[in-house]
Structures are given as C-alpha cells and as structure tokens.
C-alpha cells in the first residue's frame, strides 16, 4: 500500500518532470535533422520558468473562464497522465480511471481550452476553437476504437491489465494490433497538434489551430497551458509504449531494482518515441486544414477495422 | 398506501389545473399554481424515492371503477414505475420552482397556468397506469395538455405549424400504441397489464409489437426519423415547459417502450437487439449533427435531446440483445446504463433549458448569433449553464460521463454474443456513440461559447440582467445534482437495482461497499471508474498548481486590449459566430448528411455591395419521407373529396355496398 502510494507519487512527479525534456528533445532532434543546431535540451524548462515570472496581460473582455481554464487544463491533463502506467503498473489509483476515462479527461481539458479560446471574442481564438473541436470530433472516436480493440483483446479497459496482457504469451501477431497502432499514432499526432495536422512551431496565423486558440494567453497562464501540452505529448507516448511495447515495465511486488530498471526502460522508450516523431515530422509536410478530416477519418476507419478484424482473426 | 398517495397527488394537480382556469387572471395565480405544483410534485418525488429505496413497500395495486365499464382503471406501483416517477417529479418540481420566477413574465398566463399542472398529472398517470386503456388515456391526456402548452404563444410565427405537426405525430404514435396493445391483449381482450404479462404473444406477433412500440414510443421520444416534430414543438413552449417536454416527457416515452418491450412482451428475439441499437446509434449521431447546425439556442437543445434519446436506446437495445442470448449480467449492465442516462439526461437537459429560458427572459433572444458576453451580465446563470454543458458533453467528473461509460462497458461485452450480425454491428454502434459524444462536446462549446463568452453582439445582450432567485435556485439545485450523480454514481446505480432485477432477472454487483465509492460494473480486473477520486485529484492538482504559482512565481496581472495578432477590431461582428464555429463540421459531415451546399456571391471589383454567403441544408428525412407522405395524403384527400358531393342514391348505394363488403369479410373470416 505504502509502496504503491510512493510509486503513484513518483509517477506524478516523473511525468511532470520529464514532459518538458521530451518536448525539448524532439525540438533539438528536429533542428539537427534540418541541419540547424537548435535550442538546448533544457530550453522548455527555461521557457516555462520565464513565463512563470512574467505578469499576465488579460484582455478587457476576459471572464473568469479565461483565468480558470489554464489551471483546469493543466490539472486534468496531469491527472490523466498520472494514471497511465509509465515505468510501473499497479499504481495506487489506477482503478480510479480506465482508459476511456483518461480519454474523457483529455476531452475535459480540451473543452475548457476551447471555451477559453472563445472567451475574449477575437476571430483567431474562434478559428482555433472551432478547428480544434472539429479535429477532436474525429480524433476522439478514433481513439476510442483503438481502445475498443485493445480492451476486447485484453478483456479489460484498465491500462494496467492491457499492459499485462500484451506482455503475456497469448497475444501473438495480429493484423488488428497493427491497424490499431497505426490509428493510435495518427490520433496522437493530431491530438498533440504535430505536423502534418498542425505545426507547434508555426507563427503563421491562418495555419494555426492550437496556437490560435491560446493566442491571448500570457505569463503564468501560458506556462500552465504549455506545460499541459508537454504532459499531453508525454501521455500519448506513454500510452503507446504501455499498450504496444510494455516490456520492462515494473510490476508491483518486484522490488526496488525493478522500478529502477522500469525507469531506465521508460526513458529509452521515450527517446525512441521522440526520435520517431522527429523523423516523421521532418519527413512530411503540413496538410491543409480540410485534409485533416480525411487523415483522421482514415484513423477512425482503421480503428473500426481493427475491432472488426478481431472477430475474424479469432475464428481462424 | 404510496400508490393512493400518488393518485391523490395526481388528483390535486388536476384540481389545481381546473382551479387555475378560474383564477388565471389574478396576479397571485402564477405563484399559487407553481407553488402548489412544487409542493405536490415534491411530495410525489419523495414518496417515489422512498418506495424505490425500500422496494418491499411496492407492489400495491388499485382498481377504480372509472374508464371502461368492464375493465375499470387499474393502477400499480412497481419499481420501474417508481424510478420513472422519481425522474418525472424531480423534473416537475424543478420546473415548478423555475416557473415561480420565470412565469411572472408570462404575457398570457391564462394559456399556461391551467395546462401546466394538468400536464404534470398526465405524465404521472401514464406511469401509474396498469391497463392499456388507462395508459392510453393518460398518454393522450399528456400529449394534448403539452400541445396546449406548445400553443400558448400561438401567434408567434411558426408555433401554430409546430403545434399542428406535434398533434399529427402524437396521433400517429398513439395509433401505433393502440395497435400494439391490441396485439398484446390478443383475441381474449385482456387489457390489464397483468393479463398481458400472463399470456405473452408468439414470436412473430411480438416482433410486430416491437416495431409498433418503436413507432409509438419512439415518435414521442424523438427517434430518427420520427423526430421531426420535436425540435419545433419543444422550443415553442415557455422555457420551463420546454424543459419538461425535453427532459421529462421524452422519458415517459422511454418508459412506455420499456414497459411494453421489457415487461409485457415476453422473451426477446435476437434481431431486436440489432434493430434497436442501430436506430439508437443513427439517432444519436443525426441528433447531434442537427444540433450543431442549429443557431437557435432552444432548438439546439431540443435537437440534442434527440441525441440523448439515441444513447438511451443504444443501451436498451443492447439489453435486448443480451437478454435474447441469456446473458442476464450483461443485460443488467446495459439496462442500468440506459436508465441511469434517463435520469442524468432529465437533470441536465432541464438545467440547460432553464438556462436558455433565463437568457430568453433577460434578452428576449433565442438566436445565438444575437447573443454573446452574457457571462459578464449573468454570471450565475452562466456558471450553472456551464455545468450543464460539461455534464451533457459526457465530461468527467459529471454525471453524463458515468452513464456513457457504462454504455461503453456494455458494448465491450458484445463479443460474447453468438450472432455474427450483432458481433459486427455492436462495435459499429460503439463508433457511432463515440462520434456522437465527441460531437456533443463541440456542440456545447458552441452553445456556451457563443452565447455566454466573447462580446455582446446586440444591445439586448449587452444590457441583460441576472435572472431571478427562484430560477437560479432551480438551476443550481440541478447543477449540484449533476456533480453529485457524477462523483457518487454508486448510490444511483444501487438505487436502480430493484428496477433492473425483475426486468433482467439479475443485478449489477452492489457498488456501495467498494473502496472509495468506485464503480465496478463487471469485475475488478475488467474496468472501474471513480468520479469522486478524479474530482478530488483535479481539484488538488489545480489547487496545487495555483498555490505554487502564486507563492513562488508571479501573481501580477494587468488588463489591456486584446492582442488578436496585433489587429484587434472593436466591432463585435468580427467575432466567431455560431455559424462560423460549426462551419468545419458542416463541411466534414454536413455535405453527406445534410447535402449542405454553400453559394458565395462576390461582387465584381469596384462594386460596393457586400459579399454574401448562402448555406443550404437539406433535412433528408423530411424531404424523403414526410413531404411525399404529405403529398400522398393530400392527393388521396382530393380524390375522396368527391364522396362528399354524391346524391342521396349514391350515398345509399355506398352504405349498402360497405355493409355487404363487411358481411363478406366476416363470413370469410369464420
């Protein structure tokens, strides 16, 4: 019980501490791949600290929704990330939310952020919110179809149980899993506003989605939102790692060494995930906004196909 | 005992309605009618809650010597009726409380006050009825009294047409129910529910009854494609009546379906479990897409009722599929999910309609394009409305999420179904459910964001004032219930156990004894959810973040003009509108579902006229089903019109011919 509590607390700290590093790592890698030197690895931490020290400039029309949203967005994203097994399963509170609830928590965060985008009453905030909800309206069902596939296989919607099942002997190579993995990666790209759906580094207003939504934010509010988006990226990499590459994850009752090993393996997984993301992002061009529905519609169809193929492959 | 008390409540409501005819012109009449309605429905609510929590006290029956002479009027209070009485009277009490404040602005109280208690009485009577005649009588009474309320403002454009359509659809639904009960009663004509229960019909007849029940109850509930009247009629009524019609009367329709199909009809066939969830899934997605295209706040909410009815029917249909395959535990889960959503939806939909009513009262506007910035003028209404929006968008930790989560859990049990059609269909329905949940979030970002956030788009919105205390009390009570049912779902699920038990033969495991009030519908290893812990965690994390930042980082802030990429525009017309907010979704889904087309008229260079954008949406069920049907009816009426201008000989020949034909039919029949 106490050990589980420590692991849970450790997990909360780990996701928060590692998230900016992952973002900085991807940025640096991307810069290197493009032949630039790029910012130092720790730049996101410095950005956050700098933003935290600055004063907040609120627009005249901003209501309490605008001021409360960053805290709620940060809190829900952090809680969701804290409930995904990263380096160890058997978290103390993992029963509080299964993977459907984690998806819904991220939905809550997005809901608040989209409202905040509309709060000041500017056209850019509106365009960001509107497009974000359009993307989410396809990405969320696609994500849930992936969840369906995994939970039908594992017989559980708890991520710990899914991870345990995927390590077990009766997984086998399945077409469904491959399709689900592709769909999940596509959803992760869209949800984290990465290329080709959105560009996290863009400052061309008309192409922005996520950045347009948070255009009016500054100071500590912006720091919280940035931190939340770092945590969200980490969360998606962790979910992919936990469901599709659960090897090395520490199981409750294996002792201290297992946890250390789990942490090391987790760091390797993050590094691999970040590398793949950076390579993918440099290799591909951003698409027009109205191509995104095709992209995500494909993800949704892949997810549905993965679920349906499950029954076929089970018979064979 | 309780049954008699509830019947007295119905009688008291009817008496209030009758008395209101006489006193409606007095100034105190509004307070009196809503006050009495509030007291009576609160009493009925408490009685129903008490009998649901202590099921031993249930099961009383009563026969009154009214109605058909050889039948009498049968009344019975069983757990299913008790649960729906809770839903109805909770919504009714909240609407009465809201009406205490809102009703004061009513311009024609004489058209509302008599029918409001009568409507409440009709809904209660439907739930208590235990024979077909009483049920149908109460059903029609409910329909007609709500029709009168829809027609309260009959001079406003569109309302008369809405009332006419409502009347037509209600008649169609009742016709289907009459036929369904006729088939259930069989040749022996046992119209008491008890007699129907004793002699369930054969499988083919049962299938026909199911379809008739889907038409009868589904048209009242708003199943696509029978939904067309709902988004017109619900918003036409005064707002607290809209809340009742959308939040509560649709639940009475769900009750009718559950009563006929789960209670009276005997064991289900497996294809019912394919038909009903498919209809539910299509209804859910269509409903939310219609809602997204809508800019009238009340009509948006009414369309969104269609979506939630779809979710409820997905749950009911899954329960049928599981029951047909002798999987009682899974059926209990699906039915619990559906009934919990019935309760949840009645709570947040009433809340949202109250909010829309408060906005309408404060600004005189229902069109979201003419609102905006109300959060500054009506902060309390805005807060309550926001809670309702979060709950209806199925966001944790509110109650809407719990019932959708349970529905997903039921869907995940579907691979154990033996029929291949169901195996493939149910995950696809799951995809539809996921799609509708995600679109609902977009819809309510729009509803709240355009109405309450941003800058006021008209002077009316800029000068709105906060609504009265009665209305606020009603809204905040329901908002608190949204959170309560979201963080303590175990209690609500346990309270449903006596309802589920007789219908499926089993129950979900008791939820209250689990650690930290977690809900575990199937097994610990399979899935669990704890809204209380999540809510605590979110509060803690947000509080921790705020504390750390305000202690160690900057807490300075200053007000300035909006940044807006350096080109802020003072005109509120430059904000995103409801139409522009839903434009991406219209482009993605609308081109298929609504055959949406846009026409852009750009004047030639140098021409000073403004550019214009026309969006055309087609309502496909209306164009393909209703217009041809209406055309057919008027064609037939034209032809039959000749029969009205016959000579006396012609009429006599006609009567004689009809008599001979009927006698022929009779002789062939026997």
Interface residues (C-beta under 8 A of the other chain):
Chain A: X52 X53 X54 X55 X56 X57 X58 X59 X60 X61 X63 X64 X65 X71 X72 X74 X75 X76 X78 X79 X82 X93 X95 X96 X97 X98 X100 X101 X104 X105 X107 X108 X110 X111 X114 X115 X117 X118 X119 X120 X121 X122 X123 X124 X125 X126 X127 X129 X130 X131 X133 X134 X136 X137 X138 X139 X140 X141 X144 X145 X148 X151 X152 X155 X156 X157 X158 X161 X205 X215 X216 X219 X220 X223 X224 X289 X290 X293 X300 X303 X304 X307 X308 X310 X311 X314
Chain B: X372 X373 X375 X376 X379 X386 X390 X393 X394 X395 X396 X401 X405 X408 X409 X411 X412 X415 X420 X423 X424 X427 X428 X430 X431 X434 X435 X437 X438 X439 X441 X442 X444 X445 X446 X448 X449 X450 X453 X454 X455 X516 X518 X524 X525 X526 X527 X528 X529 X530 X533 X534 X537 X538 X539 X540 X541 X542 X545 X546 X549 X553 X554 X555 X556 X557 X558 X559 X560 X561 X562 X563 X564 X565 X568 X569 X572 X574 X575 X576 X580 X581 X582 X583 X584 X585 X587 X588
